[in-house]
């Protein structure tokens, strides 16, 4: 049996483990790290789009399509479209006082959608 549920308290207590997702040039720069080290899991949709975390992750975080994937596209994706620090930080912060279980992948996906809507709202109000 497979279950994606994780105890929220454990995720919060191990939040330092997610620091690697933010890329620290003190060790290895983001661009030099394998994509799988930065985003796990990677998903390939039926339209051959490479997405982070889940099939329904917000499209603004799409990495590339299988046909467009080159070292240059991958380099730009690592610099511009990886999960932003705010998304990871907000996801972890929401778990701070949790005592139940969460589907981490679904939790990140829902936050990607809400952050995308917030960004769109900020742009339209300018």
Secondary structure, DSSP 8 states (H G I E B T S, - for coil): ----EEEHHHHHHTGGGGGGGG--TTTS-GGGS-HHHHSSSEEE-TT-EEEESSTTS-GGG--EEGGG--HHHHHHHHHHSS--HHHHHHHHHTTTT--SEEEHHHHHHHHHHHHHHHHHHHHHT-
